[in-house]
């Protein structure tokens, strides 16, 4: 007996096998696209973190003292929160451009905390008469520690505080803390102000 076509059972099996193969291909492609989307998100976050790091280095590297009589041209103070997190504040005049405007600006870097919302972020504020909103640099920052290198009686030493309208520290070390921040921001930032010693 000769067969001239497919039996119904063969067609059903072929369609079922094709459906399973199509489903597996679809799931595989979906997984590949999801992995690529996550990787793209991680790359974008790392690029943003690197840009923030470069901006902070540029700001601190272009810090200047102008001999102000109204207050300190450069003021860095350290503290600790009730939870034990480092809580430094750095306020300085910089000639580096940034998100606020090109050229000279007085900036304050600190961690802004919203206890009611359970949020915190590293922010940069520009001193203005009209109170511009702070620029959020890195969300999820829980602490900021800053040290200043200077020479006293021929000996170099690090200190947690620096206030001056006459000279800049020789170097600045800045550390950012937070569980959810990108790894590149967990590394210490070392800056030598160009107009410093």
C-alpha positions in Angstrom: 0.0 0.0 0.0 1.4 3.4 -0.9 1.0 6.5 1.2 0.2 9.8 -0.5 0.5 12.4 2.2 0.6 12.9 5.9 -1.7 11.2 8.3 -3.6 13.5 10.6 -1.6 12.2 13.6 1.7 13.1 11.8 0.4 16.6 11.1 -0.7 17.1 14.8 2.7 15.9 16.0 4.6 18.1 13.6 2.5 21.2 14.6 3.1 20.3 18.3 6.8 19.9 17.9 7.0 23.2 15.9 5.0 25.0 18.6 7.4 23.7 21.4 10.4 24.8 19.3 8.9 28.2 18.7 8.1 28.6 22.4 11.7 27.6 23.3 13.1 30.1 20.8 10.8 32.8 22.1 11.8 32.2 25.7 15.4 32.1 24.8 15.2 35.4 22.9 13.2 37.0 25.6 15.9 36.0 28.2 18.6 37.4 25.9 16.8 40.7 25.6 16.1 40.9 29.4 19.8 40.2 30.1 20.9 42.8 27.6 18.5 45.4 29.1 19.8 44.7 32.6 23.4 45.0 31.3 22.6 48.2 29.5 21.1 49.6 32.7 24.2 48.6 34.7 26.4 50.2 32.0 24.3 53.4 32.1 24.5 53.6 35.9 28.3 53.0 35.8 28.7 55.8 33.2 26.6 58.2 35.3 28.6 57.3 38.4 31.9 57.9 36.5 30.5 61.3 35.3 29.6 62.3 38.8 33.1 61.3 40.0 34.7 63.4 37.3 32.5 66.3 38.1 33.3 66.3 41.8 37.0 66.0 41.0 36.7 68.9 38.6 34.9 71.1 41.1 37.3 70.4 43.9 40.3 70.6 41.6 39.3 74.1 40.5 38.6 75.3 44.0 39.9 78.8 44.8 40.3 81.1 47.7 39.6 84.8 47.1 40.3 86.3 50.5 36.6 86.8 51.3 35.8 88.9 54.3 32.2 87.6 54.6 33.1 84.0 55.5 35.4 81.1 54.6 36.1 80.6 50.9 36.7 76.9 51.6 35.1 75.2 54.6 35.0 71.5 55.3 33.5 70.1 58.4 33.0 66.6 59.6 30.5 65.0 61.8 28.6 61.7 62.5 24.9 61.1 62.3 22.9 59.5 65.1 23.2 56.2 63.3 27.0 56.5 63.2 27.4 57.4 59.5 30.1 60.0 58.5 28.4 63.3 57.8 30.9 65.8 56.2 29.9 69.0 54.5 32.3 70.8 52.1 31.5 74.4 50.9 33.9 76.1 48.5 34.3 78.5 45.6 35.1 76.7 42.3 35.9 77.9 38.8 34.9 74.6 37.2 31.6 74.6 35.1 28.8 72.3 36.3 25.1 71.8 36.1 24.4 75.2 37.7 26.2 77.5 35.2 29.6 77.8 33.6 32.4 79.5 35.6 32.6 80.6 39.2 30.2 79.2 41.7 30.0 78.6 45.4 29.1 74.9 46.0 28.2 72.9 49.0 28.5 69.1 48.8 26.7 67.1 51.5 24.3 64.2 52.1 20.7 65.3 52.1 18.5 63.0 54.3 14.7 62.7 54.3 14.1 60.5 57.4 10.3 60.5 56.9 10.7 59.1 53.3 13.7 57.0 54.3 15.8 58.4 51.5 19.2 60.1 51.2 21.4 61.4 48.5 24.7 63.1 47.8 23.8 66.6 46.6 25.5 69.7 45.4 23.9 73.1 46.2 24.9 76.4 44.7 24.6 79.4 47.0 22.0 81.7 45.6 19.8 84.5 46.9 16.7 82.7 45.4 17.5 79.3 46.9 17.9 77.0 43.8 17.1 73.4 44.4 20.0 71.1 45.1 21.4 69.0 42.3 21.1 65.3 43.3 24.4 63.7 42.3 24.0 60.2 43.7 20.8 58.7 45.4 21.2 56.2 48.1 24.3 57.7 49.7 24.3 57.2 53.5 27.5 59.0 54.4 30.3 61.3 53.3 33.7 61.5 54.8 36.3 64.1 53.7 39.9 64.6 54.9 42.3 67.4 54.1 46.1 67.2 53.7 48.2 70.1 55.0 51.7 70.7 56.3 52.2 71.9 59.9 55.7 72.6 61.2 57.2 70.7 58.2 55.1 67.6 58.9 52.3 66.5 56.6 49.0 65.5 58.3 45.4 64.7 57.5 42.6 66.5 59.3 38.9 66.2 59.2 38.3 70.0 59.1 39.6 72.8 56.9 38.5 76.4 57.0 40.4 79.1 55.1 40.1 82.2 52.9 43.8 82.3 52.4 44.9 78.8 51.3 43.6 75.5 50.0 44.5 72.1 51.4 47.3 70.4 49.6 45.0 67.4 48.8 41.5 66.3 49.5 40.3 62.8 50.1 36.5 62.2 49.7 34.8 58.9 50.5 31.1 58.2 49.7 29.2 55.5 51.6 26.0 53.6 50.7 25.0 50.0 50.1 23.2 50.8 46.8 25.8 53.1 45.1 27.8 51.9 42.1 31.2 50.4 42.9 33.1 53.2 41.2 31.8 55.7 43.8 32.9 53.5 46.7 36.5 54.1 45.8 38.1 57.1 47.5 38.4 60.3 45.4 41.8 62.1 45.8 42.0 65.6 44.5 44.9 68.1 44.5 43.4 71.6 44.0 45.2 73.3 41.1 45.5 76.6 42.9 46.5 74.8 46.2 50.0 74.2 47.5 
